[in-house]
């Protein structure tokens, strides 16, 4: 492997690791602060991703999809907190695992029924639809650098809030 291939793989690995950090930090916060073992945390991440896909398809704007997606996610979160999670605080961890695993199954089936089993994606916004040249023949997508920067900013904010 030459140096430039290694550099691209390194940048991709850092970006993917930062995205995994973002998801894992939410899971850690939920268990650390609320004491709930939420196995369905990844399913909530999936719901957010499919909301962004669906809303960006309907509105034609990723920014509008993010704003609407946050609002809908808050509504869903408040409803599930009221209907399910608030009853788990004084329960055993086994009961928390059973409920949240059940949510995984329900959310996965709903996803399959609503959007199907095909892979979906969201178009990159025009402002981020360019590449940073690394050499004469090699470049790296700006949206990946932007996502890495967003993850780093959120990590710093999370650190400041927890500290």
C-alpha positions in Angstrom: 0.0 0.0 0.0 1.4 3.4 -1.0 1.4 6.4 1.3 -1.6 8.1 -0.3 -3.8 5.0 0.0 -2.7 4.8 3.6 -3.6 8.4 4.1 -7.1 8.0 2.7 -7.7 4.9 4.8 -6.5 6.7 7.9 -8.8 9.7 7.2 -11.7 7.3 6.6 -10.9 5.4 9.8 -10.8 8.5 11.9 -14.1 9.7 10.5 -15.8 6.4 11.1 -14.3 6.2 14.6 -15.7 9.6 15.4 -19.1 8.6 14.2 -19.0 5.5 16.4 -17.9 7.7 19.3 -20.9 9.9 18.8 -23.3 6.9 18.9 -21.5 5.3 21.8 -21.4 8.5 23.9 -25.2 8.6 23.7 -25.4 5.1 25.0 -22.9 5.8 27.7 -24.8 8.9 28.8 -28.1 7.1 29.0 -26.7 4.3 31.2 -24.5 6.6 33.3 -27.0 9.3 34.0 -30.3 7.5 33.8 -29.2 4.0 34.8 -31.1 2.5 31.9 -29.6 -0.2 29.8 -30.9 0.8 26.4 -30.1 -1.8 23.8 -32.3 0.0 21.4 -30.0 3.0 21.2 -28.8 1.9 17.8 -32.4 1.7 16.6 -33.0 5.3 17.7 -29.9 6.2 15.6 -31.5 4.3 12.7 -34.8 6.1 13.1 -33.0 9.4 13.0 -31.2 8.4 9.8 -34.3 7.3 8.1 -36.1 10.4 9.2 -33.4 12.5 7.6 -33.7 10.4 4.4 -37.5 10.6 4.3 -37.7 14.3 5.2 -34.9 15.3 2.8 -36.8 13.4 0.0 -40.0 15.2 0.9 -38.5 18.7 1.4 -35.6 18.6 -1.0 -33.4 20.2 1.7 -31.1 18.4 4.1 -31.1 21.4 6.5 -34.9 21.4 6.7 -34.8 17.6 7.2 -32.4 18.0 10.1 -34.6 20.7 11.8 -37.8 18.7 11.3 -36.0 15.5 12.2 -34.8 16.9 15.5 -38.4 18.1 16.3 -39.9 14.7 15.5 -37.1 12.9 17.4 -37.8 15.0 20.5 -41.6 14.2 20.2 -40.8 10.5 19.8 -38.4 10.6 22.7 -40.8 12.3 25.1 -43.5 9.9 24.1 -41.4 6.8 24.7 -40.1 8.2 28.0 -43.6 8.7 29.2 -45.0 5.4 27.9 -42.1 3.1 28.5 -38.8 4.3 30.0 -40.2 6.1 33.0 -41.5 2.7 34.3 -38.0 1.2 34.1 -36.1 3.4 36.5 -36.8 1.2 39.6 -36.7 -2.1 37.7 -34.0 -4.7 37.4 -31.5 -4.5 34.5 -33.0 -7.7 33.1 -36.3 -6.1 32.6 -34.7 -3.1 31.0 -32.8 -5.4 28.6 -36.0 -7.2 27.7 -38.0 -4.1 27.0 -35.3 -2.4 25.0 -34.5 -5.6 23.0 -38.2 -5.8 22.2 -38.0 -2.2 20.9 -35.2 -3.3 18.6 -37.4 -5.9 17.1 -40.4 -3.5 16.8 -38.3 -0.7 15.2 -36.6 -3.0 12.8 -39.9 -4.4 11.6 -41.4 -1.0 11.3 -38.4 0.2 9.3 -38.8 -2.8 7.0 -42.5 -2.1 6.4 -42.2 1.7 6.0 -39.0 2.2 3.9 -38.2 -1.4 2.7 -35.0 -3.3 2.8 -33.0 -1.3 0.2 -30.1 0.9 1.1 -31.0 4.6 1.1 -28.9 7.7 1.2 -29.2 11.4 1.4 -27.6 13.7 -1.2 -24.7 15.7 0.0 -25.6 19.4 0.3 -24.2 21.6 -2.4 -22.1 23.6 0.1 -20.2 20.4 1.0 -20.2 18.7 -2.4 -16.5 19.3 -3.2 -13.2 17.6 -2.4 -10.1 18.9 -0.8 -7.1 18.1 -3.0 -4.4 16.2 -1.3 -2.2 15.7 -4.3 -2.6 16.3 -8.1 -4.6 13.1 -8.4 -6.0 12.5 -4.9 -8.7 14.3 -3.0 -10.8 13.8 0.1 -14.6 14.7 0.3 -15.3 17.9 2.2 -18.5 16.4 3.8 -16.4 13.7 5.5 -14.1 16.4 6.9 -17.2 18.4 8.0 -18.7 15.3 9.8 -15.4 14.8 11.6 -15.3 18.4 12.7 -18.9 18.2 13.9 -18.1 15.1 15.9 -15.1 16.8 17.5 -17.1 19.9 18.4 -19.8 17.7 20.0 -17.1 15.7 21.9 -15.8 19.0 23.3 -19.3 20.2 24.2 -20.1 16.9 25.8 -16.9 17.1 27.9 -17.7 20.6 29.0 -21.3 19.6 30.0 -20.2 16.5 31.9 -17.3 18.2 33.7 
